[in-house]
Amino acid sequence: LASKLHGTTFGESGTNVNLRSRALSFVLAANFSTEVVRVTSDTRRVAMIRTDEDVQAFLDRAKLDRSDLQPIAQPLWFADDDHEALRLLEVDKELLKTMREGERLVFRGDEDCPAVMCTSDRTFEVREADISNSLLLAPSLRFSSEVAGSSDSTPEICPSEVLRTFHSYLELRRCCPRLRKLLELLRQSPYRGSELEDLDSTDVSTRYTLRNILDRVQASEAEIRQAIEELPVVEIDGFYRLLDGEYYYRVQNHIVNYIESESMPLNKIPAGDIVDKVSETEPREIVAEVFRRCTTPNNDDEFYTLNSSVVCKTTAEVLLRNVEKFNLSEFLEVWQNSVPVGVQTDIRQLEGLALTDRTSRPECIYLFDKWDLPDDANERFDTLFRTKERWTL
């Protein structure tokens, strides 16, 4: 990103932005009222020296009346360093305002991934666009609106350095967060229980902190945190770990079974008692996290209510995980019998997890997890329509 442009800096690291409309007036101004001189370090001082007589001679050759122009002349000279690290980035007014307020823009992803740029809560696809004319970056160049005075003012010569000539710029397009990578990373080392964890407790090469995840997943921090909230993920010893489906169901069952054994009302569940009891057999931080996910706090007291949708969805996933297809009527019966008394299953609870095929005989249901779909929109649609010919919104 250009570190200086039109005398304004943005962002924590001095990031700077140029919009095409402003850039165009920049080029026209440079071509119309200045002389462009290429210099080396040996000739720079000589090239920058322009007298009032020089300026008048240029105007005479161009058949221009000095009274029609601003009293300032701006000879351009090119920097020795080409500043190849500088890039121009086009942003809209909303994003520009965000940057001026101090928010950082971050490029994210592995080296083999197409670039994306993220704010704290949004993700943008980055594309390179060509510029038909050469665009000169001259931070100290002054525009007519910035030059005060009249035709009677004393002529002034202000040399301006061109840092780089651009033939392209970066443009941003809002896109969906690319979260498939998050699941790929977390699936490398799922948590299956303390009894299996002890067998491989020293290898942490496939475990990731939040910082590791932010470096590699192409999504904003807010979008990544939201995905972590949707997935069965727990922070253990500083690493974010995906709970194995069977293990998550096991801990959930411990919680539900204790509620039933103590004949607790499903809308008046004491968190402390249950977490203490189940923590006798499972790690406390995991029990507390699973309890938080499968209950909702009551507004009027310190108790919790069992979240029927979460409990039913977890149970259905376990039933569907190891079968290709399940007879729909049989599944609905087994599913209802597998949840606590007083909890009602509903096929709508499986949105994003399973699909039903009502054209087959008998009708069936099968696992179709949204997290397994490709990030790319075209590939995503291709997968959807190869799976099912017709979809409703």
N, C-alpha and C positions, 0 to 999 in steps of 0.2 A: 504494500500500500504506500502511496506517496506520503512522505513524512511532512511535506509542506506544500500548500497549494493556496494561492490567493491570500496568503498571510494568515490562514486560520488552521488551527490544529484541533483534532477531535480524539476522544478515547484516551484510555490510560497510557497507551504507548505512542501518542502523537499521531494516530491514524488520521488520514486526510482524504477527502472525497471531492471529486469533480463531476458536475453534471454536464451532459453534452451541450445543452443550450449555452451555458456559460463558456464552455471550452470553444465553441464555434466563434463566439464574439472575440475570444482571445486570439484565435488564429487570424481573423479578419483584421483585427487591430494591428497585429504584428506585421502582416503583409502590407498594410496600407501606409502606415506612418513611421516605419522604422527600417533600418538597414540591418540585414543579418550578416554577421561576419564570423567566419570560423577562425579560431585562434589556437595557438599552442601556448604553453607556459612562457615561452621566450617572446612571443609577440603580443601577449594579452594586454600588457600595459599600453603599447602603442595603439592597438586596435580599439581600446576603450576611449582613447583621446579623440573627442569630436568637438570641433569649435563651432561657434555660431555661424561662421562663414561657410563651414562644411554643410550645415543644415540648410542654409539659404541656397547654396548651390544645388542641393538635391531638389529643393522645391522649385527652383527655376527650371531645372531639366524636366521636372514633372508637370510644369506649367500650372502650379498651384499658387494661390494667393495666401500668404502667411496669415492674413487677418481672418481667413476662414477656418483656421486650425487652432488647436490648443497650443499654448506657448511652451509645451514640453516636448522634447525629442528623446526617444528611448532606443539607443543603439542596442542590438542584441548580440551577445557572444556566447558561444557554446562551451560548456564546462569540459575540462580534460577528462574527468571521470564520467562514463556513460550512465552511471547510476542504474545498472541493470536490475537491481533489487526493487526498484520503484514500480508500483502497479497503480493503475487508475481503477477506481471502483465506483459504479453508478448506484446510488441509493435513492429511495423515495423520501418524501418529507418526513414521514413518521419515523423511519429508521434513522434519518439524519438527526432528528430531534433526540432520539434515544441515545445516539452516540455523543451528542453534545452534552448530554446530562451525565456522561462519564461511564456508560455501560460499554463493556468490551465486546468485540466481535472475535470469534474464534473459528479457525479452520479445524475440522475434525475428520478423523478416519485414518485407516492404514494407507501406506504409500501406493498400493495398487487399486485404491478406490477413487472414483470420480469425486472431485472436491465438493464439500458442502461448507457453508458458513453458518454459525449459530449465534444467536443472542442468548439471553438467559432463558427464554421461553419459546423461541421459534427457530425453525430450521429452513435454510435457503439453499437451493441448488445454485452452483456457481458455473457460469458459462463465459467463454471468451468471445467477444464480438469485435468484428473488424471496423476500423474507421476508414472511410473512403479517402480522406485527406490526412496529411501529417498533422499531428497535434503537438505543439510545443509547450513544455511545462516550464514556466518562468514565474516563480513565486513573487518576485518584486515588481513585476509589470503593473503599471497603473492604468486603469480604464478612464474613459472620458468623464464618467460620473464622479470619479475620485480626484479629478484634477480641478482645483479651484483657480479662478482667475479670468482674465479677459484678454482680448487681443493686444491690449496695451501693456500687459504684464511683461516682466523681464523674462526673456527666453531662458529655458533651463534644459540642461542635458543630463539625463539619468540613465546610465548604462544598466542593462538588465541581463542577468545570466540565465541561459536556457539549460536546465538540468538534464532534460532528456526529451527525445522525440518519440512520440507514441504512434503506433499504427493499430492498436487494439485496446480494449478496456474490458473489465470484468463486470458482468451484469448478474443480478440476483433474481431468483424466482422462488417464491414460497413453495415448499414441498413438504410431504409427509415425513415424519422422523423415520430413519432407517434403523429399525429396532431388531431386525433379524439377527444382527451381529451380537446384540446383548444376550439373546437366548443361546447362541452358539458358544459364547464365552462361559456362561453360567452352567451349561450342560457338560462342560469338560470335567467338572468336579462337583457333582450333586451331593448333597448331604443325605445319607441313608441311615443314620443312627450312630450313636457313640460307640457301639460294639464294632462297627465296621470302620469308623473314623480312626480308631487307635491303630489300625493296621497300616495306615498310610499318613500318619500325622506330620511327618517331616517334609513331605513334598508339597510345596506351596506354589510351584511354577504354574499351575493351572487354576489358581485362586486369585481373585481380583478385588482390589479396593475400589472405592468410588472413584478415586483419581485415575486408576487404570482404566476403568470403564469409560470415563469421560474422554480420555485420550483416544480411545479406539472406536467408540460407538458414534455414529453420525446422527446425533440428535442433541437438542439443547438439554441443559441440566434439568429443567422442569419436566420435559418430556420423558427423560430417562427415569427420573424419580417417580413419575406417574406409572411408567411401565413396571418398575420394581414393586410398586404398590399393588398392581394387578396380578403379578406373578407371585407364587409362593416363595418369596425370597426373605432370608433372615441374615442379619449381620452377625457373624461369629468370629471373634478374635480379630476384628478389623476387616475381615473379608466378607463380601456379599456372596451368600451361598444359596443355590436353588434347592429347595427341599424336594427330594424324590417323591413322586406322586403317592406311592404306597406308604412311604414313611409319614407324609403329611396326613394321610387318611388315618394312619395308626394313632397319631397324636390327637387328631380330632375325635376319634372314637373313644380314646381315654377320657376326654373331656365330657363327651355326650353320655358315656356310660356312667360316669360319676354323678352327673346331673340326674340321670334316671334312678340310680341306686339310692340317692338321697331324697328322691321324690320332690325335687325342686321345681317350682313353676318355671316354665320356659321364658317367662317375662320378668323373672325376679331372681337372677343368678348372681351370687356373690363372687366377684373376681378373685379376691384374695384366697378364699378357702379352696377354690378349685385349682388355681395355679400352684398353691402349696402342696396339695395332694398329688397332682399329676407329676409335679417336679420330683417326686420320690423315685420315679422310673425314667423320666426324660429330662434333658437339660432345661433349666429354668427359662433361659432366654427364648428357647424355641417354644416352650409351652405358652409363655406369655404372648408371643407373637401370633401363634395359631389361635389362642383364645381371642385376641383382639380382632382377628380377621373373621372369625365365625360368630361373633356377637356384636351387638350395637349398644352403646351406653344409653340408659334411660335419662330423660331430661329432668325428672322430678325426684330422683333419689340416686343412691350410690350403686344401684344394681344394674344388671345388663339383661338384654333380651337376645335369645338365640336367633341368629340370622339364618332363616330357613333356606333362602336362596343359595347362600354359600355352602351350607351343609349338603343340600340336595345336589348341587353341581359337582362338588368334590366326590360324592358317592357315585354319581353317574359316570364320572371320568374313570373311576376305578373299575366299574362294571364293563365299560366299553373299551378300555385300554388294550386288553389282550384278545379281543375277538375282532374278526374282519367286519362282520355284520351281525346284528342282533334282531331277532323277530320283534317287531315293535310292540305288539300286545304283551308278549312275554316279558320284554324289558320293562314296560311300565309297571307290571305287577311286581317283578323282582325289585325294582327301584323303590317302589312305595314301601315294600316290606323291609327295606334296608335302612330306612331313616327312622328317627325316634318317633314314638307315639305322639300324636298331636301336631306333627309336621306334615304338610301336604305338598307332594311333588307336583310340578307343572312343566310341561314340555317347553314352555317359554323360558324356563330357567337355563336351558341348554344353548341359548343363542351364543354364537361364537365358539362353541365346543363340538356340536354334533349336527348331522343332517339326517332328515328322514327321507326315505324313498317310498312314496305312496303309489308309485306306478308298478312296483314289483308285487308279486304274489307269493307268499304273504308280504305285507308291508314290513319294512325293516328300518333300522336306525344304525348309524355308524359314526365313529369319531371323525371329526373334521375340524381340527383346532385352528383358529385364526392365526395363532402364533407361528404356524408352519407355512403360511403363505409367503410368497416372495415379496420383497420390498418394492421392486420395480412395478409401476402401475400396469404396464402392458403384460408383463409376465403374470401378474396377479389376476388380471381379467382372463387371461388364457387358461390359467389353472381353474378358475371358477367355472368357466363355460365348458371346459373338458370334463369337469366333475358333474355338472348339471346344466341342461340346455336352457332352462328358463329360471329367472330369478325375479323376485319382486323387490321393490324399494322398501 
